[in-house]
């Protein structure tokens, strides 16, 4: 924020919609005590927790996810003075909402303490009623320090101090949590230095450890046979991807059994693009052979554990030039990363058929249309878009992160009248846009570059879930013009409300730096 920026120091105001003055939002729900159990395919119990307190309207699946994944299992103060586990949805939503409230209040986001309290109570209601949910890292990490004084030893994270705007190194794991789900990291064609290949595995580990996912474009890495500065030739990209795959597979998010989420992107002109395209297809063939010889077909079993490529989604980046060659039945060139010379050529039709066959066989690689993505770029002056997060809903600059929340459309839909409560949806959209912005303020990040760029660009991801369910309940075909119109209208309301809220916050805090 520049010195010349004029800001409104009054802060954001919040009116009640679902809660009432003088009563707690927790009392607006009835609760059940349930048991959560997870079993292996052979029936043996892996996890069991009794007396899990959740609102009566929650499904058993929601109960299991909360108990098995999101409850903090250690360090929580208990009534007898000892430390143990969270056992209630009330505890979890309080630590999240209270943490967002504290950071927002500390840094002047609210017009008054009353507005901060309304913000907190409406968020509690929103989560208990399942109107909206933040991404998993929020459930894992947010509020552990503010509610339970859990610090954890530092893991090499960084943040930008909003008071001084200086880049700082974190001194603990949870005083500033890692609430972002989606990261995009860059990697240099360097083995051990900062920003290079082995350093990438360390940065990824910080991301996976706290329940987040990451995507990277590996096209800078030299292909097999390219010359090295010290003499000899490179072992090639695929050898490094297999190392990264194993490293990701060894890390379980937040100590749970949730796998690492990882996206590997590669430009189609890379010398090892064909090997990359068929990587998973060939590995799946090995799995089939092992299963045929009697190994278990369980995804967690030895057959899958033996092969590589099981811990990432893979995407090939294709530009418009390739489709011109495909249309004209011409050859495609694979070029060296170090010199730009052509190392190999193949007919574009053969490459396209190989991509299609591999995707049909094992669902990878996905296709990312590089030129189209960058034509839609909202901040092109900051650089080009090279990669996405693992699920591809976040496409932005290298070394940035995005935190997410999803609104549950069924909670704004009246099944009797088949009407949609636009005002409540707008209210929730504004409320959660503020949550996501505050989450940028309070976050720590796995490297200096990610901390700085995420602070500068303040990328947020607000979306919705259960559109298909709502359409089915309405008797509307999913693939119809009416469904498309409804989707467009809801998306427009969400986007417009988020943009309006962003303008509100800019009036209070000043516009984002970039």
C-alpha positions, 0 to 999 in steps of 0.5 A, a space after each residue: 500500500 503506497 503512502 498516497 493511498 487514501 483508506 477508510 479506517 472505519 472497517 467492515 460492518 456485519 449485520 446478523 442474518 442467522 444469529 441473534 443478539 444475546 444468544 450463542 450460535 452453538 445453541 441453535 443446533 441439536 447435537 448427537 454423540 456418534 462413533 467414527 470407525 475406519 476399516 481396512 478392506 480385510 475388516 480390521 479397524 484402523 481408526 475408532 473414536 467414540 462420543 464424537 459430538 456433531 450437529 444432528 443434521 450432519 451425515 455420518 460421512 461428514 462426521 467421519 471426515 471431521 473425526 478422522 482428519 480434522 480433529 487435532 489429536 494432541 495438545 488440546 487442553 482437557 477439563 481434567 487439566 491433561 492434554 488430548 484430542 478435540 472431540 466436538 465440532 463446536 471446538 473445531 469451528 470455534 478455533 477457526 472462526 475465533 482465529 479469523 476474528 482475532 487476526 481481522 480485529 488486530 489489523 483493523 478489518 472491522 468497524 467495531 468489536 460488535 461487528 467482529 463478534 457478529 462476524 465470528 458468530 455468523 461464521 460459527 453458524 455457517 460452518 455448523 449448518 454446513 452452509 460453507 466450508 474452508 479448505 482442508 489446511 484451515 481445518 488442520 492448522 488454523 486456530 491451534 495457537 490462538 485456541 490451544 497455545 500449540 506452537 510447534 517447532 519452525 519448519 522453514 516458513 516465511 511471511 510478510 509482516 503486515 505492519 512493516 511489510 518486511 519479509 520475515 522467517 517464521 519462529 513456530 509452526 502454528 502462530 501463523 498457520 498454513 491455511 492455503 490449499 493451493 500452491 504453484 512452485 517454480 523449479 530451476 535447472 539446478 541440482 542443489 541450490 535454492 530454487 533448484 530440484 532438490 530444494 523443490 522437494 523440501 518446499 513441497 514437503 512443507 506444503 504436504 506436511 500441513 495438508 496442502 497441494 502443489 503444482 510445478 512446471 518442470 519444463 526448465 529441467 534438461 532432458 536426458 542426454 543434454 550436456 552438463 556444465 561440468 561435463 557428461 550428460 543429464 540423467 534427465 527429467 524423468 529420473 528426477 520426477 521419480 524421486 519427487 514422486 517417492 518423496 511425496 508418497 512418504 509424506 502424510 498430511 498433518 500426520 493423517 493418512 491423506 496423501 500428498 496432492 501434487 501436479 506435474 506439468 510439462 510443455 509438449 516441446 520438452 525432449 522427454 515429453 513422450 516418456 512423460 505422456 506414457 509414464 503412468 500408462 506404463 506403470 499401470 501395466 506393471 501394476 496389472 502384471 503384478 496383480 495377475 501374479 497374485 499381489 493385492 489390487 488395493 491402491 494401498 497395496 504392494 503392487 501400486 507401492 512398487 511402481 512410480 507415478 502414483 502420487 501426482 496428477 500429470 498434465 501436458 501443456 499444449 500451445 496453439 502451434 501444436 494444433 496448427 501442425 496437427 491440422 496440417 499433418 506436420 511434424 512436432 519438434 522436441 527442443 533441448 532446454 539448454 541450447 534450444 536445438 531440435 533433439 527429435 521430431 514426431 508426427 503431430 498426429 502420432 503425439 495426439 493419439 498417444 496422449 488420447 490413448 494414455 488418458 483413456 488407459 489411466 486418466 493421465 495426462 490431462 491437457 492444459 491449453 497453454 495459449 488459451 490459459 495465458 490469453 485469460 490471464 488476469 495479471 499478465 504483467 506479473 509473468 506468464 502462467 506455467 502451471 496449476 495446482 493439483 486440481 487445476 482450479 487455481 492457475 496463476 503465477 509461479 510461487 503463489 498460493 490460494 486459499 479456498 472456501 466452498 458454499 453449499 448451494 443446497 443450503 440456499 435452495 428451498 426444495 418445496 418452492 425450488 427457489 434460491 435464496 439470493 440474499 442469503 447467498 450474497 451474505 455468505 459470499 461476502 462473509 467468506 470473502 472476508 475470511 479468505 482475505 484475513 487468511 492471507 494476512 495471517 498465513 505463513 508460506 513455504 519459501 520467501 518468493 511464495 510469501 512475498 508474491 502471495 502477500 502482494 497478489 492476495 489470491 482468493 478462491 471462493 466457489 460453490 459445491 452441490 450444483 448437480 445435486 440442486 439441479 437434480 432436486 429441481 428436476 433440471 437436466 445437468 447438461 441443459 440450457 436451463 442448467 447452464 443459465 442457472 450456473 451462470 447466474 449463481 457464478 455471476 452473483 458469487 463473483 460480483 459479491 466477491 468483487 464488491 467485498 474486495 472493493 469494500 476491503 480496499 476502501 478500508 485497507 487500501 488496494 492490493 500491491 500488485 
